[in-house]
Amino acid sequence: MSPANKTPHILLTNDDGYDAPGLKALAAALEDWAAVSIVAPNGEKSGAAQSLTLRQPIVCHAKGERHWAVDGTPADAVIVALHKLLPDKPDLVISGINHGANMGENVYYSGTVGAAREAALHHIPSVAMSLCVGKTNHNFSNAAKIARSAAEIILKEGLPDQVLLNINVPEPWKGGVRFTRQSKKITRNQLSEGKDPKGRTYYWIFEQKIEKDVEPDTDYEAVFAGDVSVTPLHLDPTHDESLNHLSHWANILAGAFSKS
């Protein structure tokens, strides 16, 4: 948490790229209150999750004071920002505003969430912000206001260590906010097949949404009702029940190895 008299320092990133309108709207909503740094991928990196660039250099292009576009993934951008580009550790990292929802199983694929998760891995409070709209809607106003309010609350009250907030804002928004659980799978990954000019088969992955049997108190239920969904995500995915239930397998596995 920042002291009351200190100007907060907020690092912004995303997976839509440095020039994305959602990132610009987010920066504009914060700049009169916080010192804003931007380190974001040079181009779109949707679906990058928390992946890292390991087989080529990460080049950083200075775009202005405390602004860089990075030839890498969203997680790369956070790592380079924290370890090389910024003189001080930020008080908060916000990833977004993503143009499209990040709910349910898409949390595992999302570069937006991946960047926020990377910040949480470094023990920095973080938020993944997404606007739940189609490709043609660019009204980020409500999402930017929610992001500003969330930032003010987090810097005043804090977050548990290595917990990030995944916030999805519907457009239009009816004014409600709910704290929710992450949904189980309610979409279906599908492949569209085609042929290139040389006759080679290719596939496009796309998503079919299933808008039935939505679990109560989940991110999808809130957004479908026109409310903002706020889901606290923890970095530890360990299933504690299985630690106890499956622990007797350890001796069986060790025994199988000793007999080989």
C-alpha positions in Angstrom: 0.0 0.0 0.0 1.1 3.5 -0.7 1.4 6.1 2.0 -1.5 8.6 1.9 0.8 11.5 0.8 2.7 9.6 -1.8 1.7 9.7 -5.5 1.0 6.1 -6.4 3.0 4.5 -9.2 1.0 2.2 -11.5 2.4 0.1 -14.3 0.0 -0.6 -17.2 0.3 -3.4 -19.7 -2.0 -5.5 -21.9 -2.2 -8.1 -24.6 -3.8 -6.0 -27.3 -0.6 -4.0 -27.9 0.8 -0.7 -27.0 -1.5 1.3 -29.4 -4.7 -0.4 -28.2 -7.6 2.0 -27.3 -8.3 0.2 -24.1 -4.8 0.8 -22.8 -5.1 4.5 -23.7 -8.5 4.8 -22.0 -7.0 3.2 -18.9 -4.0 5.6 -18.8 -6.3 8.6 -19.3 -8.4 7.5 -16.3 -5.4 7.3 -14.0 -3.0 10.0 -15.0 -4.5 12.9 -13.0 -4.0 10.8 -9.8 -1.1 8.4 -10.3 2.3 8.3 -11.9 1.6 6.0 -14.9 4.2 3.8 -16.6 3.3 1.8 -19.7 5.2 -1.3 -20.8 3.2 -3.3 -23.3 3.7 -5.7 -26.2 4.5 -4.0 -29.5 1.6 -5.8 -31.2 -1.4 -8.0 -30.3 -0.5 -11.0 -28.1 -4.0 -12.4 -27.4 -4.0 -16.0 -26.1 -0.3 -15.7 -24.9 -1.3 -16.5 -21.3 1.8 -16.2 -19.1 4.2 -17.4 -21.8 7.8 -16.1 -22.1 10.1 -15.3 -25.0 13.1 -17.6 -24.6 14.5 -18.1 -28.1 14.9 -14.5 -29.3 15.9 -11.2 -27.7 13.3 -8.9 -26.1 13.7 -5.5 -27.7 12.2 -2.5 -25.9 11.2 0.5 -28.0 11.0 3.8 -26.0 7.8 5.6 -26.8 8.0 8.5 -24.3 8.7 9.2 -20.7 8.1 5.9 -18.8 6.5 4.4 -22.0 7.9 1.4 -23.8 6.6 -1.1 -26.5 8.2 -4.5 -26.1 8.8 -7.2 -28.7 7.5 -9.9 -26.4 4.6 -11.3 -24.5 2.6 -9.6 -21.8 4.5 -11.5 -19.2 7.8 -10.5 -20.8 6.6 -6.9 -20.6 6.0 -7.1 -16.9 9.4 -8.9 -16.2 11.4 -6.4 -18.2 9.5 -3.5 -16.6 10.2 -4.7 -13.1 13.8 -5.7 -13.6 15.2 -3.2 -16.1 13.0 -0.4 -17.2 11.4 1.1 -14.0 13.6 2.7 -11.4 11.2 1.7 -8.6 8.8 -1.2 -8.1 5.2 0.0 -8.9 2.6 0.0 -6.3 0.1 -1.7 -8.6 0.0 -3.4 -12.0 -3.1 -3.2 -14.2 -3.4 -5.2 -17.4 -5.9 -4.1 -19.9 -8.4 -2.8 -20.7 -8.8 -5.9 -22.9 -11.2 -5.7 -25.8 -13.3 -8.8 -25.0 -14.1 -10.8 -22.0 -11.7 -13.0 -20.0 -13.9 -15.3 -18.0 -14.3 -19.0 -17.3 -11.6 -21.2 -18.9 -10.4 -18.3 -21.0 -8.6 -17.1 -17.9 -6.0 -19.8 -18.6 -5.3 -18.6 -22.1 -5.6 -14.9 -21.6 -2.5 -12.7 -22.0 -4.3 -10.0 -20.1 -4.6 -12.3 -17.0 -1.2 -13.7 -17.7 0.4 -10.3 -17.3 -1.5 -9.6 -14.0 -0.5 -13.1 -12.8 3.2 -12.3 -13.5 2.9 -9.2 -11.4 1.3 -11.2 -8.6 4.1 -13.7 -8.8 6.4 -10.8 -8.0 4.3 -9.9 -5.0 2.8 -6.8 -6.6 -1.0 -6.2 -6.3 -2.5 -6.6 -9.8 -5.7 -6.4 -11.8 -6.8 -7.8 -15.1 -9.4 -5.5 -16.7 -11.6 -6.6 -19.6 -14.5 -5.1 -21.5 -17.1 -7.7 -22.5 -18.1 -6.5 -26.0 -17.8 -7.6 -29.6 -15.1 -6.4 -31.9 -16.8 -3.2 -33.0 -17.5 -1.6 -29.6 -14.8 0.7 -28.3 -16.6 2.4 -25.4 -14.1 1.8 -22.6 -15.5 4.6 -20.3 -17.2 2.4 -17.7 -14.4 -0.1 -17.6 -11.9 2.8 -17.1 -13.9 4.2 -14.2 -14.1 0.8 -12.6 -10.4 0.3 -13.0 -9.7 3.7 -11.3 -12.0 2.9 -8.4 -10.5 -0.6 -8.0 -7.0 1.0 -8.0 -7.9 3.5 -5.3 -9.4 0.7 -3.1 -6.5 -1.7 -3.5 -3.9 1.0 -2.7 -5.8 2.0 0.4 -6.7 -1.5 1.7 -4.3 -3.9 -0.1 -4.8 -7.3 -1.5 -3.7 -10.7 -0.1 -0.3 -11.7 -1.3 -0.3 -13.3 -4.7 -4.0 -12.7 -5.3 -5.0 -10.8 -8.4 -8.4 -9.4 -9.3 -9.9 -10.5 -12.7 -12.5 -7.8 -13.5 -14.9 -8.1 -16.4 -17.2 -5.1 -17.3 -20.2 -5.6 -19.5 -21.2 -3.1 -22.0 -23.9 -1.8 -21.5 -23.4 -1.9 -17.7 -26.5 -1.8 -15.4 -24.5 -0.4 -12.4 -24.1 -3.5 -10.3 -20.9 -5.1 -9.1 -20.5 -8.7 -7.9 -17.7 -10.7 -6.4 -17.8 -14.0 -8.3 -16.2 -17.4 -8.8 -14.5 -18.4 -12.0 -17.0 -20.3 -14.2 -16.4 -23.8 -15.4 -16.3 -24.4 -19.1 -19.3 -22.9 -20.9 -17.6 -22.4 -24.2 -16.4 -24.9 -26.8 -13.2 -24.6 -28.8 -13.8 -25.4 -32.5 -11.7 -25.6 -35.7 -12.6 -24.1 -39.0 -10.7 -26.0 -41.8 -9.5 -24.6 -45.1 -6.9 -25.0 -47.8 -4.1 -22.6 -48.6 -3.1 -21.8 -52.3 -0.6 -24.7 -52.2 -3.3 -27.2 -51.1 -2.1 -27.5 -47.5 -4.8 -27.9 -44.8 -5.0 -25.2 -42.1 -7.2 -24.6 -39.1 -8.5 -21.5 -37.4 -9.4 -21.9 -33.7 -12.6 -20.2 -32.7 -15.0 -20.3 -29.8 -18.6 -21.3 -29.5 -20.3 -19.8 -26.5 -22.8 -21.9 -24.6 -25.3 -19.6 -22.9 -27.1 -22.2 -20.8 -26.5 -24.0 -17.5 -24.5 -21.0 -16.2 -23.5 -21.6 -12.6 -24.8 -19.2 -10.0 -22.4 -16.7 -8.4 -19.9 -16.9 -11.3 -18.3 -14.4 -13.7 -20.5 -15.4 -16.6 -23.7 -15.1 -14.6 -22.9 -11.6 -13.4 -21.9 -10.3 -16.8 -24.9 -11.9 -18.5 -27.1 -10.0 -16.0 -25.3 -6.7 -16.8 -23.2 -6.5 -13.7 -19.4 -6.1 -13.3 -17.7 -9.4 -12.3 -14.8 -9.3 -9.9 -13.1 -12.6 -9.4 -10.1 -13.0 -6.9 -7.6 -15.4 -8.4 -4.8 -17.0 -6.4 -1.5 -18.2 -7.8 -1.6 -21.5 -5.9 -3.7 -24.0 -7.9 -3.0 -26.9 -5.6 -6.0 -29.2 -4.8 -5.6 -29.7 -1.1 -8.2 -32.4 -0.9 -6.2 -34.6 -3.4 -3.0 -34.1 -1.4 -4.7 -36.1 1.4 -6.8 -38.4 -0.7 -3.9 -39.5 -3.1 -1.0 -39.4 -0.7 -1.0 -43.2 -0.3 0.1 -43.4 -3.9 3.5 -42.2 -3.0 4.6 -45.6 -1.6 3.1 -47.4 -4.6 5.0 -45.2 -7.0 8.2 -45.6 -5.1 7.8 -49.3 -4.9 7.2 -49.6 -8.6 10.4 -47.7 -9.2 12.4 -49.9 -6.9 11.2 -53.1 -8.7 12.2 -51.9 -12.2 
